[in-house]
């Protein structure tokens, strides 16, 4: 969430945005209840209209400069 929204706003979303995709809980509540982090992230993406191409996170370059995938 920090990569997509910035650390400050990510914390606000995690604690206040109610997500139907995880039972009407916030991300913090869902994670505390044992919901898989990926399911929580995808629920956030749905509500916040994160484009499909950004739902896997940003590519991290490995030492030789290539993509890890």
PQR file of N, CA, C, O and H, with PARSE charges and radii, in Angstrom:
ATOM      1  N   UNK A   1       0.827  -1.191   0.000 -0.4000 1.5000
ATOM      2  CA  UNK A   1       0.000   0.000   0.000 -0.0000 2.0000
ATOM      3  C   UNK A   1       0.864   1.244   0.000  0.5500 1.7000
ATOM      4  O   UNK A   1       0.501   2.251  -0.609 -0.5500 1.4000
ATOM      5  N   UNK A   2       2.002   1.189   0.675 -0.4000 1.5000
ATOM      6  CA  UNK A   2       2.879   2.354   0.704 -0.0000 2.0000
ATOM      7  C   UNK A   2       3.352   2.740  -0.692  0.5500 1.7000
ATOM      8  O   UNK A   2       3.418   3.924  -1.024 -0.5500 1.4000
ATOM      9  H   UNK A   2       2.296   0.371   1.169  0.4000 1.0000
ATOM     10  N   UNK A   3       3.685   1.734  -1.516 -0.4000 1.5000
ATOM     11  CA  UNK A   3       4.152   2.017  -2.872 -0.0000 2.0000
ATOM     12  C   UNK A   3       3.081   2.710  -3.701  0.5500 1.7000
ATOM     13  O   UNK A   3       3.390   3.604  -4.489 -0.5500 1.4000
ATOM     14  H   UNK A   3       3.632   0.772  -1.246  0.4000 1.0000
ATOM     15  N   UNK A   4       1.854   2.319  -3.537 -0.4000 1.5000
ATOM     16  CA  UNK A   4       0.764   2.866  -4.353 -0.0000 2.0000
ATOM     17  C   UNK A   4       0.259   4.211  -3.825  0.5500 1.7000
ATOM     18  O   UNK A   4      -0.007   5.123  -4.608 -0.5500 1.4000
ATOM     19  H   UNK A   4       1.603   1.593  -2.896  0.4000 1.0000
ATOM     20  N   UNK A   5       0.126   4.337  -2.504 -0.4000 1.5000
ATOM     21  CA  UNK A   5      -0.543   5.500  -1.934 -0.0000 2.0000
ATOM     22  C   UNK A   5       0.354   6.421  -1.108  0.5500 1.7000
ATOM     23  O   UNK A   5      -0.073   7.507  -0.718 -0.5500 1.4000
ATOM     24  H   UNK A   5       0.341   3.596  -1.867  0.4000 1.0000
ATOM     25  N   UNK A   6       1.576   6.005  -0.839 -0.4000 1.5000
ATOM     26  CA  UNK A   6       2.432   6.754   0.080 -0.0000 2.0000
ATOM     27  C   UNK A   6       2.171   6.281   1.501  0.5500 1.7000
ATOM     28  O   UNK A   6       1.058   5.868   1.827 -0.5500 1.4000
ATOM     29  H   UNK A   6       1.923   5.122  -1.156  0.4000 1.0000
ATOM     30  N   UNK A   7       3.186   6.338   2.340 -0.4000 1.5000
ATOM     31  CA  UNK A   7       3.065   5.736   3.671 -0.0000 2.0000
ATOM     32  C   UNK A   7       1.993   6.375   4.545  0.5500 1.7000
ATOM     33  O   UNK A   7       1.275   5.667   5.250 -0.5500 1.4000
ATOM     34  H   UNK A   7       4.090   6.673   2.075  0.4000 1.0000
ATOM     35  N   UNK A   8       1.873   7.693   4.512 -0.4000 1.5000
ATOM     36  CA  UNK A   8       0.877   8.364   5.352 -0.0000 2.0000
ATOM     37  C   UNK A   8      -0.549   8.021   4.954  0.5500 1.7000
ATOM     38  O   UNK A   8      -1.365   7.643   5.796 -0.5500 1.4000
ATOM     39  H   UNK A   8       2.457   8.268   3.939  0.4000 1.0000
ATOM     40  N   UNK A   9      -0.844   8.157   3.669 -0.4000 1.5000
ATOM     41  CA  UNK A   9      -2.199   7.886   3.204 -0.0000 2.0000
ATOM     42  C   UNK A   9      -2.522   6.398   3.296  0.5500 1.7000
ATOM     43  O   UNK A   9      -3.669   6.032   3.554 -0.5500 1.4000
ATOM     44  H   UNK A   9      -0.182   8.464   2.986  0.4000 1.0000
ATOM     45  N   UNK A  10      -1.532   5.540   3.088 -0.4000 1.5000
ATOM     46  CA  UNK A  10      -1.748   4.094   3.217 -0.0000 2.0000
ATOM     47  C   UNK A  10      -2.226   3.751   4.627  0.5500 1.7000
ATOM     48  O   UNK A  10      -3.118   2.918   4.792 -0.5500 1.4000
ATOM     49  H   UNK A  10      -0.601   5.837   2.878  0.4000 1.0000
ATOM     50  N   UNK A  11      -1.639   4.386   5.646 -0.4000 1.5000
ATOM     51  CA  UNK A  11      -2.048   4.129   7.035 -0.0000 2.0000
ATOM     52  C   UNK A  11      -3.485   4.591   7.270  0.5500 1.7000
ATOM     53  O   UNK A  11      -4.251   3.927   7.967 -0.5500 1.4000
ATOM     54  H   UNK A  11      -0.914   5.062   5.512  0.4000 1.0000
ATOM     55  N   UNK A  12      -3.843   5.728   6.686 -0.4000 1.5000
ATOM     56  CA  UNK A  12      -5.214   6.235   6.822 -0.0000 2.0000
ATOM     57  C   UNK A  12      -6.184   5.260   6.174  0.5500 1.7000
ATOM     58  O   UNK A  12      -7.196   4.901   6.776 -0.5500 1.4000
ATOM     59  H   UNK A  12      -3.221   6.268   6.119  0.4000 1.0000
ATOM     60  N   UNK A  13      -5.888   4.829   4.956 -0.4000 1.5000
ATOM     61  CA  UNK A  13      -6.756   3.873   4.265 -0.0000 2.0000
ATOM     62  C   UNK A  13      -6.887   2.572   5.048  0.5500 1.7000
ATOM     63  O   UNK A  13      -7.989   2.049   5.213 -0.5500 1.4000
ATOM     64  H   UNK A  13      -5.066   5.120   4.467  0.4000 1.0000
ATOM     65  N   UNK A  14      -5.769   2.057   5.526 -0.4000 1.5000
ATOM     66  CA  UNK A  14      -5.774   0.777   6.232 -0.0000 2.0000
ATOM     67  C   UNK A  14      -6.660   0.807   7.472  0.5500 1.7000
ATOM     68  O   UNK A  14      -7.265  -0.200   7.839 -0.5500 1.4000
ATOM     69  H   UNK A  14      -4.874   2.483   5.393  0.4000 1.0000
ATOM     70  N   UNK A  15      -6.729   1.956   8.104 -0.4000 1.5000
ATOM     71  CA  UNK A  15      -7.493   2.058   9.337 -0.0000 2.0000
ATOM     72  C   UNK A  15      -8.913   2.565   9.200  0.5500 1.7000
ATOM     73  O   UNK A  15      -9.704   2.460  10.138 -0.5500 1.4000
ATOM     74  H   UNK A  15      -6.238   2.774   7.806  0.4000 1.0000
ATOM     75  N   UNK A  16      -9.252   3.124   8.021 -0.4000 1.5000
ATOM     76  CA  UNK A  16     -10.573   3.739   7.930 -0.0000 2.0000
ATOM     77  C   UNK A  16     -11.427   3.306   6.737  0.5500 1.7000
ATOM     78  O   UNK A  16     -12.651   3.426   6.786 -0.5500 1.4000
ATOM     79  H   UNK A  16      -8.610   3.210   7.259  0.4000 1.0000
ATOM     80  N   UNK A  17     -10.807   2.808   5.672 -0.4000 1.5000
ATOM     81  CA  UNK A  17     -11.549   2.430   4.476 -0.0000 2.0000
ATOM     82  C   UNK A  17     -12.216   1.067   4.677  0.5500 1.7000
ATOM     83  O   UNK A  17     -11.527   0.062   4.848 -0.5500 1.4000
ATOM     84  H   UNK A  17      -9.813   2.711   5.632  0.4000 1.0000
ATOM     85  N   UNK A  18     -13.542   1.028   4.659 -0.4000 1.5000
ATOM     86  CA  UNK A  18     -14.282  -0.224   4.846 -0.0000 2.0000
ATOM     87  C   UNK A  18     -14.356  -0.946   3.502  0.5500 1.7000
ATOM     88  O   UNK A  18     -14.742  -0.366   2.487 -0.5500 1.4000
ATOM     89  H   UNK A  18     -14.102   1.845   4.520  0.4000 1.0000
ATOM     90  N   UNK A  19     -13.980  -2.218   3.520 -0.4000 1.5000
ATOM     91  CA  UNK A  19     -13.843  -3.021   2.303 -0.0000 2.0000
ATOM     92  C   UNK A  19     -14.883  -4.130   2.271  0.5500 1.7000
ATOM     93  O   UNK A  19     -14.838  -5.055   3.083 -0.5500 1.4000
ATOM     94  H   UNK A  19     -13.666  -2.689   4.344  0.4000 1.0000
ATOM     95  N   UNK A  20     -15.807  -4.038   1.343 -0.4000 1.5000
ATOM     96  CA  UNK A  20     -16.834  -5.076   1.213 -0.0000 2.0000
ATOM     97  C   UNK A  20     -16.205  -6.428   0.875  0.5500 1.7000
ATOM     98  O   UNK A  20     -16.711  -7.470   1.292 -0.5500 1.4000
ATOM     99  H   UNK A  20     -15.843  -3.287   0.684  0.4000 1.0000
ATOM    100  N   UNK A  21     -15.112  -6.414   0.126 -0.4000 1.5000
ATOM    101  CA  UNK A  21     -14.465  -7.650  -0.312 -0.0000 2.0000
ATOM    102  C   UNK A  21     -13.856  -8.485   0.803  0.5500 1.7000
ATOM    103  O   UNK A  21     -13.476  -9.634   0.580 -0.5500 1.4000
ATOM    104  H   UNK A  21     -14.700  -5.568  -0.212  0.4000 1.0000
ATOM    105  N   UNK A  22     -13.760  -7.923   1.987 -0.4000 1.5000
ATOM    106  CA  UNK A  22     -13.235  -8.676   3.134 -0.0000 2.0000
ATOM    107  C   UNK A  22     -14.211  -8.608   4.315  0.5500 1.7000
ATOM    108  O   UNK A  22     -13.809  -8.532   5.476 -0.5500 1.4000
ATOM    109  H   UNK A  22     -14.068  -6.989   2.167  0.4000 1.0000
ATOM    110  N   UNK A  23     -15.479  -8.636   3.984 -0.4000 1.5000
ATOM    111  CA  UNK A  23     -16.501  -8.717   5.025 -0.0000 2.0000
ATOM    112  C   UNK A  23     -16.863  -7.418   5.700  0.5500 1.7000
ATOM    113  O   UNK A  23     -17.295  -7.425   6.852 -0.5500 1.4000
ATOM    114  H   UNK A  23     -15.806  -8.698   3.040  0.4000 1.0000
ATOM    115  N   UNK A  24     -16.698  -6.300   5.016 -0.4000 1.5000
ATOM    116  CA  UNK A  24     -17.068  -5.023   5.618 -0.0000 2.0000
ATOM    117  C   UNK A  24     -16.126  -4.587   6.716  0.5500 1.7000
ATOM    118  O   UNK A  24     -16.533  -3.911   7.661 -0.5500 1.4000
ATOM    119  H   UNK A  24     -16.346  -6.294   4.080  0.4000 1.0000
ATOM    120  N   UNK A  25     -14.870  -4.970   6.594 -0.4000 1.5000
ATOM    121  CA  UNK A  25     -13.845  -4.595   7.579 -0.0000 2.0000
ATOM    122  C   UNK A  25     -12.874  -3.618   6.936  0.5500 1.7000
ATOM    123  O   UNK A  25     -12.832  -3.474   5.714 -0.5500 1.4000
ATOM    124  H   UNK A  25     -14.540  -5.519   5.826  0.4000 1.0000
ATOM    125  N   UNK A  26     -12.099  -2.954   7.773 -0.4000 1.5000
ATOM    126  CA  UNK A  26     -10.975  -2.187   7.254 -0.0000 2.0000
ATOM    127  C   UNK A  26      -9.845  -3.172   6.952  0.5500 1.7000
ATOM    128  O   UNK A  26      -9.899  -4.332   7.361 -0.5500 1.4000
ATOM    129  H   UNK A  26     -12.133  -3.071   8.765  0.4000 1.0000
ATOM    130  N   UNK A  27      -8.829  -2.707   6.240 -0.4000 1.5000
ATOM    131  CA  UNK A  27      -7.669  -3.559   5.962 -0.0000 2.0000
ATOM    132  C   UNK A  27      -7.015  -4.011   7.262  0.5500 1.7000
ATOM    133  O   UNK A  27      -6.654  -5.180   7.401 -0.5500 1.4000
ATOM    134  H   UNK A  27      -8.785  -1.765   5.908  0.4000 1.0000
ATOM    135  N   UNK A  28      -6.859  -3.101   8.210 -0.4000 1.5000
ATOM    136  CA  UNK A  28      -6.259  -3.465   9.501 -0.0000 2.0000
ATOM    137  C   UNK A  28      -7.070  -4.547  10.214  0.5500 1.7000
ATOM    138  O   UNK A  28      -6.505  -5.506  10.739 -0.5500 1.4000
ATOM    139  H   UNK A  28      -7.152  -2.151   8.098  0.4000 1.0000
ATOM    140  N   UNK A  29      -8.381  -4.392  10.232 -0.4000 1.5000
ATOM    141  CA  UNK A  29      -9.240  -5.379  10.893 -0.0000 2.0000
ATOM    142  C   UNK A  29      -9.177  -6.733  10.178  0.5500 1.7000
ATOM    143  O   UNK A  29      -9.113  -7.781  10.822 -0.5500 1.4000
ATOM    144  H   UNK A  29      -8.840  -3.612   9.806  0.4000 1.0000
ATOM    145  N   UNK A  30      -9.195  -6.700   8.858 -0.4000 1.5000
ATOM    146  CA  UNK A  30      -9.157  -7.943   8.088 -0.0000 2.0000
ATOM    147  C   UNK A  30      -7.850  -8.693   8.321  0.5500 1.7000
ATOM    148  O   UNK A  30      -7.855  -9.907   8.523 -0.5500 1.4000
ATOM    149  H   UNK A  30      -9.247  -5.849   8.335  0.4000 1.0000
ATOM    150  N   UNK A  31      -6.745  -7.980   8.295 -0.4000 1.5000
ATOM    151  CA  UNK A  31      -5.452  -8.630   8.540 -0.0000 2.0000
ATOM    152  C   UNK A  31      -5.381  -9.200   9.955  0.5500 1.7000
ATOM    153  O   UNK A  31      -4.876 -10.304  10.159 -0.5500 1.4000
ATOM    154  H   UNK A  31      -6.740  -6.994   8.132  0.4000 1.0000
ATOM    155  N   UNK A  32      -5.887  -8.449  10.927 -0.4000 1.5000
ATOM    156  CA  UNK A  32      -5.895  -8.937  12.314 -0.0000 2.0000
ATOM    157  C   UNK A  32      -6.764 -10.178  12.467  0.5500 1.7000
ATOM    158  O   UNK A  32      -6.511 -11.014  13.334 -0.5500 1.4000
ATOM    159  H   UNK A  32      -6.298  -7.553  10.761  0.4000 1.0000
ATOM    160  N   UNK A  33      -7.796 -10.299  11.621 -0.4000 1.5000
ATOM    161  CA  UNK A  33      -8.697 -11.449  11.673 -0.0000 2.0000
ATOM    162  C   UNK A  33      -8.147 -12.642  10.883  0.5500 1.7000
ATOM    163  O   UNK A  33      -8.772 -13.702  10.850 -0.5500 1.4000
ATOM    164  H   UNK A  33      -8.002  -9.619  10.917  0.4000 1.0000
ATOM    165  N   UNK A  34      -6.983 -12.475  10.249 -0.4000 1.5000
ATOM    166  CA  UNK A  34      -6.361 -13.579   9.539 -0.0000 2.0000
ATOM    167  C   UNK A  34      -6.649 -13.673   8.052  0.5500 1.7000
ATOM    168  O   UNK A  34      -6.321 -14.677   7.420 -0.5500 1.4000
ATOM    169  H   UNK A  34      -6.476 -11.613  10.276  0.4000 1.0000
ATOM    170  N   UNK A  35      -7.259 -12.641   7.485 -0.4000 1.5000
ATOM    171  CA  UNK A  35      -7.510 -12.632   6.042 -0.0000 2.0000
ATOM    172  C   UNK A  35      -6.159 -12.515   5.323  0.5500 1.7000
ATOM    173  O   UNK A  35      -5.283 -11.767   5.756 -0.5500 1.4000
ATOM    174  H   UNK A  35      -7.526 -11.825   7.999  0.4000 1.0000
ATOM    175  N   UNK A  36      -6.001 -13.256   4.228 -0.4000 1.5000
ATOM    176  CA  UNK A  36      -4.757 -13.223   3.470 -0.0000 2.0000
ATOM    177  C   UNK A  36      -4.451 -11.799   3.005  0.5500 1.7000
ATOM    178  O   UNK A  36      -5.338 -11.112   2.499 -0.5500 1.4000
ATOM    179  H   UNK A  36      -6.713 -13.863   3.877  0.4000 1.0000
ATOM    180  N   UNK A  37      -3.210 -11.352   3.170 -0.4000 1.5000
ATOM    181  CA  UNK A  37      -2.841 -10.000   2.737 -0.0000 2.0000
ATOM    182  C   UNK A  37      -3.165  -9.727   1.260  0.5500 1.7000
ATOM    183  O   UNK A  37      -3.588  -8.623   0.918 -0.5500 1.4000
ATOM    184  H   UNK A  37      -2.489 -11.910   3.581  0.4000 1.0000
ATOM    185  N   UNK A  38      -2.971 -10.711   0.397 -0.4000 1.5000
ATOM    186  CA  UNK A  38      -3.270 -10.505  -1.024 -0.0000 2.0000
ATOM    187  C   UNK A  38      -4.755 -10.207  -1.231  0.5500 1.7000
ATOM    188  O   UNK A  38      -5.105  -9.345  -2.037 -0.5500 1.4000
ATOM    189  H   UNK A  38      -2.628 -11.608   0.676  0.4000 1.0000
ATOM    190  N   UNK A  39      -5.627 -10.912  -0.512 -0.4000 1.5000
ATOM    191  CA  UNK A  39      -7.065 -10.670  -0.634 -0.0000 2.0000
ATOM    192  C   UNK A  39      -7.412  -9.261  -0.146  0.5500 1.7000
ATOM    193  O   UNK A  39      -8.244  -8.576  -0.742 -0.5500 1.4000
ATOM    194  H   UNK A  39      -5.342 -11.612   0.143  0.4000 1.0000
ATOM    195  N   UNK A  40      -6.774  -8.844   0.929 -0.4000 1.5000
ATOM    196  CA  UNK A  40      -7.002  -7.493   1.453 -0.0000 2.0000
ATOM    197  C   UNK A  40      -6.530  -6.458   0.435  0.5500 1.7000
ATOM    198  O   UNK A  40      -7.235  -5.489   0.154 -0.5500 1.4000
ATOM    199  H   UNK A  40      -6.099  -9.401   1.413  0.4000 1.0000
ATOM    200  N   UNK A  41      -5.342  -6.667  -0.110 -0.4000 1.5000
ATOM    201  CA  UNK A  41      -4.800  -5.733  -1.099 -0.0000 2.0000
ATOM    202  C   UNK A  41      -5.726  -5.615  -2.308  0.5500 1.7000
ATOM    203  O   UNK A  41      -6.003  -4.509  -2.773 -0.5500 1.4000
ATOM    204  H   UNK A  41      -4.770  -7.454   0.119  0.4000 1.0000
ATOM    205  N   UNK A  42      -6.200  -6.740  -2.812 -0.4000 1.5000
ATOM    206  CA  UNK A  42      -7.085  -6.702  -3.978 -0.0000 2.0000
ATOM    207  C   UNK A  42      -8.411  -6.009  -3.658  0.5500 1.7000
ATOM    208  O   UNK A  42      -8.990  -5.353  -4.525 -0.5500 1.4000
ATOM    209  H   UNK A  42      -5.975  -7.638  -2.435  0.4000 1.0000
ATOM    210  N   UNK A  43      -8.892  -6.148  -2.434 -0.4000 1.5000
ATOM    211  CA  UNK A  43     -10.104  -5.434  -2.021 -0.0000 2.0000
ATOM    212  C   UNK A  43      -9.859  -3.926  -1.996  0.5500 1.7000
ATOM    213  O   UNK A  43     -10.715  -3.143  -2.407 -0.5500 1.4000
ATOM    214  H   UNK A  43      -8.422  -6.681  -1.730  0.4000 1.0000
ATOM    215  N   UNK A  44      -8.689  -3.529  -1.511 -0.4000 1.5000
ATOM    216  CA  UNK A  44      -8.317  -2.108  -1.530 -0.0000 2.0000
ATOM    217  C   UNK A  44      -8.243  -1.615  -2.975  0.5500 1.7000
ATOM    218  O   UNK A  44      -8.756  -0.545  -3.299 -0.5500 1.4000
ATOM    219  H   UNK A  44      -7.993  -4.165  -1.177  0.4000 1.0000
ATOM    220  N   UNK A  45      -7.608  -2.394  -3.830 -0.4000 1.5000
ATOM    221  CA  UNK A  45      -7.474  -2.019  -5.244 -0.0000 2.0000
ATOM    222  C   UNK A  45      -8.836  -1.814  -5.894  0.5500 1.7000
ATOM    223  O   UNK A  45      -9.029  -0.865  -6.654 -0.5500 1.4000
ATOM    224  H   UNK A  45      -7.191  -3.264  -3.567  0.4000 1.0000
ATOM    225  N   UNK A  46      -9.773  -2.697  -5.595 -0.4000 1.5000
ATOM    226  CA  UNK A  46     -11.114  -2.580  -6.173 -0.0000 2.0000
ATOM    227  C   UNK A  46     -11.785  -1.272  -5.760  0.5500 1.7000
ATOM    228  O   UNK A  46     -12.354  -0.569  -6.596 -0.5500 1.4000
ATOM    229  H   UNK A  46      -9.615  -3.468  -4.977  0.4000 1.0000
ATOM    230  N   UNK A  47     -11.719  -0.954  -4.490 -0.4000 1.5000
ATOM    231  CA  UNK A  47     -12.384   0.252  -3.976 -0.0000 2.0000
ATOM    232  C   UNK A  47     -11.685   1.525  -4.458  0.5500 1.7000
ATOM    233  O   UNK A  47     -12.337   2.528  -4.750 -0.5500 1.4000
ATOM    234  H   UNK A  47     -11.257  -1.525  -3.811  0.4000 1.0000
ATOM    235  N   UNK A  48     -10.371   1.476  -4.538 -0.4000 1.5000
ATOM    236  CA  UNK A  48      -9.594   2.664  -4.905 -0.0000 2.0000
ATOM    237  C   UNK A  48      -9.314   2.748  -6.411  0.5500 1.7000
ATOM    238  O   UNK A  48      -8.592   3.640  -6.855 -0.5500 1.4000
ATOM    239  H   UNK A  48      -9.841   0.662  -4.301  0.4000 1.0000
ATOM    240  N   UNK A  49      -9.873   1.838  -7.183 -0.4000 1.5000
ATOM    241  CA  UNK A  49      -9.689   1.842  -8.643 -0.0000 2.0000
ATOM    242  C   UNK A  49      -8.226   1.817  -9.068  0.5500 1.7000
ATOM    243  O   UNK A  49      -7.824   2.537  -9.982 -0.5500 1.4000
ATOM    244  H   UNK A  49     -10.460   1.113  -6.822  0.4000 1.0000
ATOM    245  N   UNK A  50      -7.430   0.981  -8.396 -0.4000 1.5000
ATOM    246  CA  UNK A  50      -6.035   0.803  -8.800 -0.0000 2.0000
ATOM    247  C   UNK A  50      -6.034  -0.003 -10.098  0.5500 1.7000
ATOM    248  O   UNK A  50      -6.628  -1.081 -10.145 -0.5500 1.4000
ATOM    249  H   UNK A  50      -7.757   0.397  -7.653  0.4000 1.0000
ATOM    250  N   UNK A  51      -5.383   0.491 -11.151 -0.4000 1.5000
ATOM    251  CA  UNK A  51      -5.363  -0.232 -12.419 -0.0000 2.0000
ATOM    252  C   UNK A  51      -4.721  -1.615 -12.292  0.5500 1.7000
ATOM    253  O   UNK A  51      -3.830  -1.825 -11.470 -0.5500 1.4000
ATOM    254  H   UNK A  51      -4.901   1.366 -11.113  0.4000 1.0000
ATOM    255  N   UNK A  52      -5.181  -2.536 -13.103 -0.4000 1.5000
ATOM    256  CA  UNK A  52      -4.674  -3.914 -13.082 -0.0000 2.0000
ATOM    257  C   UNK A  52      -3.149  -3.957 -13.152  0.5500 1.7000
ATOM    258  O   UNK A  52      -2.520  -4.752 -12.454 -0.5500 1.4000
ATOM    259  H   UNK A  52      -5.905  -2.365 -13.771  0.4000 1.0000
ATOM    260  N   UNK A  53      -2.554  -3.111 -13.986 -0.4000 1.5000
ATOM    261  CA  UNK A  53      -1.103  -3.168 -14.178 -0.0000 2.0000
ATOM    262  C   UNK A  53      -0.312  -2.739 -12.952  0.5500 1.7000
ATOM    263  O   UNK A  53       0.901  -2.945 -12.902 -0.5500 1.4000
ATOM    264  H   UNK A  53      -3.065  -2.465 -14.553  0.4000 1.0000
ATOM    265  N   UNK A  54      -0.970  -2.149 -11.964 -0.4000 1.5000
ATOM    266  CA  UNK A  54      -0.266  -1.753 -10.738 -0.0000 2.0000
ATOM    267  C   UNK A  54      -0.636  -2.616  -9.536  0.5500 1.7000
ATOM    268  O   UNK A  54      -0.150  -2.365  -8.433 -0.5500 1.4000
ATOM    269  H   UNK A  54      -1.955  -1.982 -12.004  0.4000 1.0000
ATOM    270  N   UNK A  55      -1.461  -3.598  -9.718 -0.4000 1.5000
ATOM    271  CA  UNK A  55      -1.906  -4.406  -8.569 -0.0000 2.0000
ATOM    272  C   UNK A  55      -0.864  -5.396  -8.074  0.5500 1.7000
ATOM    273  O   UNK A  55      -0.981  -5.901  -6.958 -0.5500 1.4000
ATOM    274  H   UNK A  55      -1.855  -3.802 -10.614  0.4000 1.0000
ATOM    275  N   UNK A  56       0.135  -5.679  -8.865 -0.4000 1.5000
ATOM    276  CA  UNK A  56       1.202  -6.573  -8.429 -0.0000 2.0000
ATOM    277  C   UNK A  56       2.343  -5.815  -7.777  0.5500 1.7000
ATOM    278  O   UNK A  56       3.308  -6.427  -7.319 -0.5500 1.4000
ATOM    279  H   UNK A  56       0.230  -5.269  -9.772  0.4000 1.0000
ATOM    280  N   UNK A  57       2.251  -4.509  -7.726 -0.4000 1.5000
ATOM    281  CA  UNK A  57       3.324  -3.696  -7.167 -0.0000 2.0000
ATOM    282  C   UNK A  57       4.297  -3.284  -8.251  0.5500 1.7000
ATOM    283  O   UNK A  57       4.178  -3.703  -9.402 -0.5500 1.4000
ATOM    284  H   UNK A  57       1.467  -4.012  -8.098  0.4000 1.0000
ATOM    285  N   UNK A  58       5.245  -2.475  -7.879 -0.4000 1.5000
ATOM    286  CA  UNK A  58       6.204  -2.006  -8.874 -0.0000 2.0000
ATOM    287  C   UNK A  58       7.302  -3.037  -9.059  0.5500 1.7000
ATOM    288  O   UNK A  58       7.629  -3.790  -8.141 -0.5500 1.4000
ATOM    289  H   UNK A  58       5.342  -2.135  -6.944  0.4000 1.0000
ATOM    290  N   UNK A  59       7.864  -3.059 -10.252 -0.4000 1.5000
ATOM    291  CA  UNK A  59       8.974  -3.969 -10.528 -0.0000 2.0000
ATOM    292  C   UNK A  59      10.196  -3.517  -9.756  0.5500 1.7000
ATOM    293  O   UNK A  59      10.504  -2.327  -9.687 -0.5500 1.4000
ATOM    294  H   UNK A  59       7.599  -2.447 -10.998  0.4000 1.0000
ATOM    295  N   UNK A  60      10.878  -4.476  -9.185 -0.4000 1.5000
ATOM    296  CA  UNK A  60      12.109  -4.198  -8.455 -0.0000 2.0000
ATOM    297  C   UNK A  60      13.257  -4.695  -9.311  0.5500 1.7000
ATOM    298  O   UNK A  60      13.298  -5.867  -9.687 -0.5500 1.4000
ATOM    299  H   UNK A  60      10.627  -5.442  -9.241  0.4000 1.0000
ATOM    300  N   UNK A  61      14.172  -3.820  -9.614 -0.4000 1.5000
ATOM    301  CA  UNK A  61      15.321  -4.182 -10.442 -0.0000 2.0000
ATOM    302  C   UNK A  61      16.294  -5.028  -9.622  0.5500 1.7000
ATOM    303  O   UNK A  61      16.566  -4.730  -8.459 -0.5500 1.4000
ATOM    304  H   UNK A  61      14.138  -2.869  -9.309  0.4000 1.0000
ATOM    305  N   UNK A  62      16.810  -6.083 -10.242 -0.4000 1.5000
ATOM    306  CA  UNK A  62      17.845  -6.863  -9.577 -0.0000 2.0000
ATOM    307  C   UNK A  62      19.197  -6.299  -9.994  0.5500 1.7000
ATOM    308  O   UNK A  62      19.266  -5.444 -10.877 -0.5500 1.4000
ATOM    309  H   UNK A  62      16.588  -6.325 -11.187  0.4000 1.0000
ATOM    310  N   UNK A  63      20.265  -6.766  -9.372 -0.4000 1.5000
ATOM    311  CA  UNK A  63      21.579  -6.125  -9.524 -0.0000 2.0000
ATOM    312  C   UNK A  63      22.038  -5.966 -10.962  0.5500 1.7000
ATOM    313  O   UNK A  63      22.707  -4.982 -11.279 -0.5500 1.4000
ATOM    314  H   UNK A  63      20.210  -7.460  -8.654  0.4000 1.0000
ATOM    315  N   UNK A  64      21.701  -6.903 -11.848 -0.4000 1.5000
ATOM    316  CA  UNK A  64      22.160  -6.772 -13.228 -0.0000 2.0000
ATOM    317  C   UNK A  64      21.280  -5.837 -14.047  0.5500 1.7000
ATOM    318  O   UNK A  64      21.510  -5.662 -15.243 -0.5500 1.4000
ATOM    319  H   UNK A  64      21.158  -7.702 -11.591  0.4000 1.0000
ATOM    320  N   UNK A  65      20.263  -5.229 -13.409 -0.4000 1.5000
ATOM    321  CA  UNK A  65      19.415  -4.260 -14.062 -0.0000 2.0000
ATOM    322  C   UNK A  65      18.187  -4.831 -14.745  0.5500 1.7000
ATOM    323  O   UNK A  65      17.372  -4.073 -15.271 -0.5500 1.4000
ATOM    324  H   UNK A  65      20.076  -5.372 -12.437  0.4000 1.0000
ATOM    325  N   UNK A  66      18.033  -6.151 -14.752 -0.4000 1.5000
ATOM    326  CA  UNK A  66      16.869  -6.756 -15.389 -0.0000 2.0000
ATOM    327  C   UNK A  66      15.713  -6.851 -14.407  0.5500 1.7000
ATOM    328  O   UNK A  66      15.883  -6.671 -13.201 -0.5500 1.4000
ATOM    329  H   UNK A  66      18.695  -6.767 -14.324  0.4000 1.0000
ATOM    330  N   UNK A  67      14.540  -7.134 -14.944 -0.4000 1.5000
ATOM    331  CA  UNK A  67      13.365  -7.317 -14.110 -0.0000 2.0000
ATOM    332  C   UNK A  67      13.416  -8.693 -13.457  0.5500 1.7000
ATOM    333  O   UNK A  67      13.938  -9.628 -14.064 -0.5500 1.4000
ATOM    334  H   UNK A  67      14.401  -7.280 -15.923  0.4000 1.0000
ATOM    335  N   UNK A  68      12.895  -8.850 -12.244 -0.4000 1.5000
ATOM    336  CA  UNK A  68      12.936 -10.147 -11.557 -0.0000 2.0000
ATOM    337  C   UNK A  68      12.022 -11.184 -12.200  0.5500 1.7000
ATOM    338  O   UNK A  68      12.116 -12.362 -11.858 -0.5500 1.4000
ATOM    339  H   UNK A  68      12.471  -8.090 -11.751  0.4000 1.0000
ATOM    340  N   UNK A  69      11.146 -10.794 -13.114 -0.4000 1.5000
ATOM    341  CA  UNK A  69      10.244 -11.754 -13.758 -0.0000 2.0000
ATOM    342  C   UNK A  69      10.705 -12.131 -15.116  0.5500 1.7000
ATOM    343  O   UNK A  69      10.054 -12.930 -15.790 -0.5500 1.4000
ATOM    344  H   UNK A  69      11.069  -9.836 -13.392  0.4000 1.0000
TER
END
